[in-house]
Amino acid sequence: MAARRSKSGPILRMDALLAEQLRRAALDSNPVSGLTHNFYRYPARFSPALARAAIQAFTEPGDLVLDPFVGGGTTLVEALVAGRHGIGADISALAAFISVVKTTVYTDAELMTLSRWAARVGTQIDWRADAATCDSYEEAGYLRHLSSPRTWRLRKAIDQALVSAEKLRGQRLERFARCAVLRTAQWALDGRKVLASVDDFRDRLCEFVLEMVGGSAELASAAAAHGDASTQCLHRSTSGLETESVFNQGRRPRLVLTSPPYPGVHVLYHRWQIHGGKESPAPFWIAKRLDGKGAAYYTMGDRKTHAMGKYFVQLHASLESVAAVCDRDTTVVQVVAFSDPKLQLPRYLSVAEDAGFEEHFLVAGADRLWRSVPNRKWYASQKGDTTSSEEVVLFHKLK
């Protein structure tokens, strides 16, 4: 319980109504929905309601919002539809791919083309027919565990859908189609005791494409209402972010809104689990991106290392770079969970302080803001498997 209590500290200067709206949004447990948020079930799913409320509370239209651990792109989507400029960064090529697709403003003509593709792609999936080879990805191990008697038909269906996606004109359309295949393959394979049939894959792909077209149309309509709002996603580590040219001209984010990797909590950001837990890097094959990294590369530390030293060293480097692109008008909002909050939260806050930040609070004398996250897909932690979690919402500003 001690980890929940906040020590006395400075209070955020903000309207009381906005503070209450932010508190309510943090406690919101509704399923993720709307816009392009369901294009892919990224393992650590950020709350759109919380992102929306934080952007409303701490920024004005035209301001810059930064997410240095962008993950599935929730912050960028909400920034775009609110008329804010967004910059995201992530060390995962898969995260960058998903975030770019989710924040692309497609034209009506492009969406019509994709709707027509949805109507015909199903006819091009037939497990009895030949499929294109993907020798380079197969040789590199990206198709691991997809050639068994249980999976080879789905592998062929995925391959045929990707061949169809490549025939669309232009990189923007191909990226969208690949994301639709990615979403469908995840539904068909990841974590399932009973894999989907090829017929089910075909039908669900068509449904997902049309649903995603509708989400993109909603995003485009909302973005159009705010004129020149834009987003950019960088495929890179957060450490050294201040060297990017986008920050060279002195522009500073009004809000940093992010959810970093969680200390002591092992999440498979870069793998699916098939065949009863066997890890597959197939998402990168489908997205046409490269991986080749271990889990510790994405979580800032090995799940078997109890001391967590590597995690906090990398966290310090990341937060120092975030501090370097901020100014005193910047508010930093982080959503973090811990395998052992009593031990890890004080250390997390100490690292943030060493990097140049001071913790702030929504309301004087209140406990820190904790939120329950139902149905979060955890894979494992240092203490074993868990099916749900609690996160804390931390507020910081430069000292």
Summary of the structure (lengths in Angstrom):
residues: 399
radius of gyration: 21.2
end to end distance: 27.4
largest distance: 67.3
contacts: 1322
relative contact order: 0.17
helix: 44%
strand: 14%
